Amino acid sequence: MYRIVPDPETFDQVAALPLDALEGYAEVLSFLELTPWAGHPQHVDNPEGAVRYWLFGPDSAGQIVYLVLENVREVHVLRVLWIG
């Protein structure tokens, strides 16, 4: 199991999410605790890269960008975006 470590800037980003996106956000965090490598690589040219993203919410309008630190089993949430 991985520990989720949110960047302090993400608190405001999560607070700005619409209510109908919060359930999807919580589901992604649950997946990240177990399978963070299942997310998409941030850069196509680096498919094994530790910076990844996961889409969530209605119409996949949300995106969590995160960093996997395998050696300490942590997932650092870097940014939470909403484009919906």
Secondary structure, 3 states (H helix, E strand, C coil): CCEEEECCCHHHHHHCCCHHHHHHHHHHHHHHHHCHHHCEECCCCCCCCCEEEEEECHHHCEEEEEEEEHHHCEEEEEEEEECC
